[in-house]
Amino acid sequence: MKILVTGGAGFIGSAVVRLAVRRGHEVINLDALTYAACLDNVAPVADSPSYSFEQVDIRDAAAVENCIARHAPDAVLHLAAESHVDRSIDAPGVFIETNVKGTYNLLQSARALWERRGRPETFRFLHVSTDEVFGSLPADPSVKFTETTPYNPRSPYSASKASSDHLVRAWHETYGLPVLLTNCSNNYGPYHFPEKLIPVIILGALAGKPLPIYGDGSNVRDWLYVEDHADALLTVLQNGQPGRSYNIGGENERTNLELVRTLCGILDRLRPRADGRPYAGQITFVSDRPGHDARYAIDPSRIREELGWRPSVTVEEGLERTVQWYLSNEDWWRALQDRDGVGRRLGTGEAGA
């Protein structure tokens, strides 16, 4: 299969690119190379004859149309997005332009290609979204997000992703475009950009800095190892039913405080502090961000029962692998330390006031 992956130099996108090439697919990586992208993420497959790269911003409709027309992929796997909630609070306009208008541009170009080729039933447009579009869950562990949970986005980021989800469904209902949608829980793993929680904690601990936790650390997330997510996306792309959405979760709920303490414990074993003190002593509680959702949790029954997929990595195993990866790949993350916004607090709302 020839797959055009948008955002393929990002965190999740690069995991998909690496896995798809290893599995024998031809992959076109379309990426604008914004602050969060890094071509080193796809270095393991960059020399493969099955891989090619196109630097294209999905906000540029003409460039998107040209790229899709030239490559004529069998499928578009759409991951390109602005994704950091804190940045969306400070600069929401960028999220609307990229996540909403960019998705529209891709849908129009994919539809044009599909119609020129005679509307083949085998064509697919897979749109990758987030569980954040569903809003916040109560503490009751029996309550989880399903594919029929009503949308209730509470940040500019989640609102922009909800908007793009609605566009994708509308292009299926109105034009018949064979679309698939996925909504995933929080991802983590190798190549995670250093502004997100887990790398912030790992790198802050190594640097001897305070480890910031919003509020009292009771916010709950369902953690999904990124390589499991990549496997799930290719499963949905190849076997999912057009017009259908699939929730992808790691079945690994943890409070933010539990997660950070686990990371500190792993670092205590793998890279002890020079003074012998535990890294947990660096934990610091900071003021919460606006609109911080209390809990996310995915019910992955549909993808498990219909497609036979389930996560293979527990959060304990995944965090151990992740910490070890950062310890072994200092050159990778040090090169990103000077990029815009890394290492300072975002999401107070002041920057976009």
GIGILIN-V334073 format. One record per pair of residues at least 12 apart in sequence whose ideal C-beta (glycine too) atoms are under 10 Angstrom apart, sorted by the first residue. I is the first residue (numbers start at 1). J is the second residue. Records with the same first field share a line. If there is no record, write none. Layout:
I=J, J
//
This chain:
1=20, 23, 24, 25, 26, 27, 73, 74, 75, 122, 124, 234, 237, 238
2=25, 26, 27, 28, 50, 71, 72, 73, 74, 75
3=16, 17, 20, 21, 25, 26, 27, 28, 29, 71, 73, 74, 75, 76, 77, 124, 126, 234, 237
4=26, 27, 28, 29, 30, 52, 54, 64, 67, 68, 71, 72, 73, 74, 75, 76, 77, 78, 106, 109, 110, 113, 125
5=17, 20, 25, 27, 28, 29, 30, 31, 42, 73, 75, 76, 77, 78, 79, 80, 126, 128, 233
6=28, 29, 30, 31, 32, 54, 56, 58, 64, 67, 76, 77, 78, 79, 80, 81, 102, 103, 106, 127, 128
7=29, 30, 31, 32, 34, 36, 37, 58, 77, 78, 79, 80, 81, 83, 98, 102, 128
8=20, 27, 28, 29, 30, 31, 37, 39, 41, 42, 51, 53, 54, 77, 79, 80
9=29, 30, 31, 32, 33, 34, 36, 37, 38, 39, 40, 41, 42, 53, 55, 80, 191
10=31, 32, 33, 34, 36, 37, 38, 41, 42, 79, 80, 81, 83, 191, 192, 193
11=36, 37, 38, 41, 79, 83, 187, 188, 189, 190, 191, 192, 193, 196, 199, 226, 229
12=79, 81, 83, 128, 184, 187, 189, 191, 192, 224, 226, 227, 229, 230, 233
13=29, 30, 31, 37, 41, 42, 77, 78, 79, 80, 81, 128, 191, 230, 233
14=29, 31, 37, 38, 39, 40, 41, 42, 43, 44, 45, 79, 190, 191, 226, 230
15=41, 42, 79, 187, 189, 190, 191, 225, 226, 227, 228, 229, 230, 231, 233
16=29, 42, 77, 79, 126, 128, 226, 227, 229, 230, 231, 232, 233, 234, 237
17=29, 31, 41, 42, 44, 45, 46, 48, 51, 53, 77, 79, 230
18=41, 42, 43, 44, 45, 46, 48, 51, 190, 191, 227, 230
19=45, 227, 229, 230, 231, 233, 234
20=45, 50, 51, 75, 77, 230, 233, 234, 237
21=42, 44, 45, 46, 48, 49, 50, 51
22=44, 45, 48, 50
23=50, 231, 234, 238
24=50
25=50, 51, 74, 75, 77, 234, 237, 238
26=48, 49, 50, 51, 52, 71, 73, 74
27=42, 45, 48, 50, 51, 52, 53, 73, 77
28=50, 51, 52, 53, 54, 56, 67, 68, 70, 71, 72, 73, 76
29=41, 42, 45, 46, 51, 52, 53, 54, 55, 56
30=52, 53, 54, 55, 56, 57, 58, 63, 64, 67, 68, 71, 73, 76, 77, 78, 79, 80, 106
31=53, 54, 55, 56, 57, 58, 79, 80
32=54, 55, 56, 57, 58, 59, 60, 63, 80, 98, 102
33=53, 55, 56, 57
34=57, 80, 82, 94, 98, 339, 340
35=82, 84, 87, 193, 195, 336, 339, 340, 341, 342
36=81, 82, 83, 84, 87, 193, 194, 195, 196, 336, 339, 340, 341, 342
37=55, 80, 193, 339
38=191, 193, 332, 333, 335, 336, 339
39=53, 55
40=191, 329, 331, 332, 335, 336
41=190, 191, 193, 332
42=191
43=332
52=71
54=66, 67, 68, 70, 71
55=67
56=68, 80
57=80, 97, 98, 102, 105
58=78, 80, 81, 97, 98, 99, 101, 102, 103, 104, 105, 106, 109
59=80, 94, 97, 98, 99, 100, 101, 102, 104, 105
60=102, 105
61=101, 102, 104, 105, 106, 108, 109
62=105, 109
63=105, 109
64=102, 104, 105, 106, 107, 108, 109, 110
65=105, 106, 108, 109, 110, 112, 113
66=109
67=109
68=105, 106, 108, 109, 110, 111, 112, 113, 114
69=109, 112, 113, 116
71=113
72=113, 116, 117
73=110, 113, 123, 124, 125
74=117, 120, 122, 123, 124, 237
75=110, 122, 123, 124, 125, 126, 178, 180, 234, 237, 238
76=106, 107, 109, 110, 113, 114, 123, 124, 125, 126, 127, 179, 237
77=124, 125, 126, 127, 128, 180, 182, 233, 234, 236, 237
78=102, 103, 106, 107, 110, 125, 126, 127, 128, 129, 164, 168, 179, 181
79=126, 127, 128, 129, 230, 233
80=98, 99, 102, 103, 106, 128
81=95, 98, 99, 102, 103, 127, 128, 129, 130, 157, 160, 161, 164
82=94, 95, 96, 97, 98, 99, 102, 156, 157, 160, 161
83=95, 98, 99, 130, 132, 157, 160, 161, 187, 193, 196
84=157, 193, 195, 196, 341, 346, 347
85=130, 132, 154, 155, 156, 157, 158, 196, 289, 290, 291, 292, 293, 346, 347
86=155, 157, 195, 196, 214, 289, 290, 341, 345, 346, 347, 348, 349, 351
87=156, 157, 195, 340, 341, 346, 347, 351, 352
88=155, 156, 157, 158, 159, 160, 161, 291, 346, 347, 352
89=155, 156, 157, 289, 290, 291, 346, 347, 348, 349, 350, 351, 352
90=156, 341, 346, 347, 348, 349, 350, 351, 352, 353
91=156, 341, 346, 351, 352
92=155, 156, 157, 159, 160, 349, 352
93=156, 160, 352
94=156, 160, 352
95=155, 156, 157, 158, 159, 160, 161, 163
96=156, 159, 160, 163, 164
97=160
98=160, 164
99=129, 156, 157, 158, 159, 160, 161, 162, 163, 164, 165, 167
100=159, 160, 161, 162, 163, 164, 166, 167
101=160, 163, 164, 167
102=160, 164
103=127, 129, 160, 161, 163, 164, 165, 166, 167, 168, 171
104=163, 164, 167, 168, 171
106=125, 127, 164, 167, 168, 171
107=125, 127, 164, 167, 168, 170, 171, 172, 175, 177, 179
108=171, 175, 177
110=123, 124, 125, 171, 177, 178, 179
111=123, 125, 171, 174, 175, 176, 177, 179
113=125
114=175, 176, 177, 178
115=175, 176, 177
119=175, 176, 177, 178
120=178
121=178, 242
122=178
123=177, 178, 179, 242
124=177, 178, 179, 180, 236, 237, 238, 240, 242
125=168, 171, 172, 177, 178, 179, 180, 181, 237, 242
126=168, 178, 179, 180, 181, 182, 233, 234, 236, 237, 238, 240, 246
127=161, 164, 165, 167, 168, 169, 171, 172, 179, 180, 181, 182, 183, 245
128=161, 164, 180, 181, 182, 183, 184, 229, 233, 236, 248
129=158, 161, 162, 164, 165, 168, 181, 182, 183, 184, 245, 247, 248
130=153, 157, 158, 161, 162, 165, 182, 183, 184, 185, 186, 187, 296
131=144, 145, 149, 158, 161, 183, 184, 185, 186, 221, 222, 224, 247, 248, 249, 293, 296, 297, 298
132=145, 152, 153, 154, 155, 157, 158, 159, 161, 162, 183, 184, 185, 186, 293, 296
133=145, 149, 150, 151, 152, 153, 154, 157, 158, 159, 160, 161, 162, 163, 164, 165, 166, 183
134=146, 147, 149, 150, 151, 152, 153, 154, 158, 162, 183, 247, 293, 296, 297, 298
135=149, 150, 151, 152, 153, 154, 155, 158, 162, 291, 293, 294, 296
136=152, 154, 219, 220, 291, 292, 293, 294, 295, 296
137=149, 220, 222, 293, 294, 295, 296, 297
138=294, 295
139=218, 220, 294, 295
140=295, 297
141=220, 253, 295, 297
142=297, 299
143=295, 297, 299
144=222, 247, 249, 251, 253, 295, 296, 297, 298, 299, 300, 301
145=183, 185, 222, 247, 249, 295, 296, 297, 298, 299, 300
146=183, 245, 247, 298, 299, 300, 301, 302
147=181, 182, 183, 244, 245, 246, 247, 298, 299, 301, 302, 303
148=245, 247, 302
149=183, 247, 298, 299
151=163, 165, 166
152=293
153=165, 291, 293
154=290, 291, 292, 293
155=289, 290, 291, 292, 293, 347
156=291, 352
157=291, 347
158=291, 293
161=183
164=181
165=181, 183, 245
167=179
168=180, 181, 243, 245
169=181, 243, 245
172=242, 243, 244
173=243
176=242, 243
177=242, 243
178=240, 241, 242, 243
179=240, 242, 243, 244, 245
180=233, 236, 237, 239, 240, 241, 242, 243, 244, 245, 246
181=236, 240, 243, 244, 245, 246, 247
182=229, 232, 233, 235, 236, 237, 240, 244, 245, 246, 247, 248, 303
183=245, 246, 247, 248, 249, 298
184=222, 224, 226, 228, 229, 232, 233, 246, 247, 248, 249, 250, 298, 300
185=221, 222, 223, 224, 229, 247, 248, 249, 250, 251, 252, 253, 296, 297, 298, 300, 311
186=198, 221, 222, 223, 224, 249, 250, 252, 254, 259, 296, 298
187=223, 224, 225, 226, 227, 228, 229, 230, 248, 250
188=221, 223, 224, 225, 226, 229, 250, 252, 259, 315, 318, 319, 321, 322
189=223, 224, 225, 226, 227, 228, 229, 230, 313, 318, 319, 321, 322, 325
190=225, 226, 227, 321, 322, 324, 325, 326, 328, 329, 332
191=226, 322, 325, 326, 329, 332, 333
192=226, 322, 325, 326, 333
193=333, 336, 339, 342
194=326, 332, 333, 334, 336, 337, 339, 341, 342, 343
195=336, 339, 340, 341, 342, 343, 344, 346
197=211, 212, 213, 214, 221, 223, 256, 259, 260, 263
198=223, 259, 260, 263, 318, 319, 322, 323, 326
199=263, 322, 323, 326, 333, 336, 342
200=212, 260, 342, 343
201=213, 256, 259, 260, 261, 262, 263, 264, 267, 279, 282, 283, 323
202=260, 263, 264, 266, 267, 271, 279, 319, 322, 323, 325, 326, 327, 333
203=326, 330, 333, 334, 336, 337, 342, 343
204=260, 279, 282, 284, 343
205=260, 263, 264, 266, 267, 268, 271, 273, 279, 280, 282, 283, 323
206=267, 271, 273, 279, 323, 326, 327, 330, 333
207=282, 337, 343
208=273, 274, 275, 279, 282
209=282, 284, 343
210=282, 283, 284, 285, 286
211=260, 261, 263, 264, 279, 280, 281, 282, 283, 284, 285, 286
212=260, 282, 283, 284, 285, 286, 287, 345
213=255, 256, 257, 259, 260, 261, 283, 284, 285, 286, 288
214=256, 285, 286, 287, 288, 289, 292, 347
215=256, 257, 285, 286, 287, 288, 289, 292, 294
216=255, 256, 257, 285, 288
217=255, 256, 257, 258, 259, 260, 261, 283, 285
218=255, 256, 257, 258, 294, 295
219=254, 255, 256, 257, 259, 288, 289, 292, 293, 294, 295, 296
220=253, 254, 255, 256, 258, 259, 293, 294, 295, 296, 297
221=250, 252, 253, 254, 255, 256, 259, 293, 295, 296, 297
222=247, 248, 249, 250, 251, 252, 253, 254, 295, 296, 297, 298, 299, 300, 315
223=249, 250, 251, 252, 253, 254, 259, 296, 311, 313, 314, 315, 318, 319
224=248, 249, 250, 251, 252, 298, 300, 311, 313, 315, 318
225=250, 252, 311, 312, 313, 314, 315, 317, 318, 319, 321, 322
226=313, 318, 322
227=311, 312, 313, 318, 321
228=248, 249, 250, 309, 310, 311, 312, 313, 318
229=248, 249, 250, 311
231=248, 309, 311, 312
232=246, 247, 248, 249, 250, 300, 303, 307, 309, 310, 311
233=246, 248, 309
234=309
235=248, 303, 307, 308, 309
236=248, 303, 306, 307, 309
238=307
239=303, 306, 307, 308, 309
240=302, 303, 306, 307
241=306, 307
244=302, 306
245=302, 303
246=300, 302, 303, 304, 306, 307, 309
247=298, 299, 300, 301, 302, 303, 304
248=298, 300, 302, 303, 309, 310, 311
249=296, 297, 298, 299, 300, 301, 303, 304, 310, 311
250=298, 300, 310, 311, 313, 314, 315, 318
251=297, 298, 299, 300, 304, 310, 311, 314, 315
252=297, 298, 311, 313, 314, 315, 316, 317, 318, 319
253=295, 296, 297, 298, 315
254=315, 316, 319
255=295
256=292
257=280, 283, 285
258=315
259=315, 319
260=279, 280, 282, 283
261=278, 279, 280, 283
262=280, 315, 316, 319, 320, 323
263=279, 280, 319, 320, 322, 323
264=278, 279, 280, 281, 282, 283, 323
265=278, 279, 280, 319, 323
266=279, 316, 319, 320, 321, 322, 323, 324, 327
267=279, 280, 323, 326, 327
268=280
269=320, 323
270=320, 323, 324, 326, 327
271=323, 324, 326, 327
286=345
287=345, 348
288=347
289=345, 346, 347, 348, 349
290=347, 348, 349
291=347, 349
292=347
//
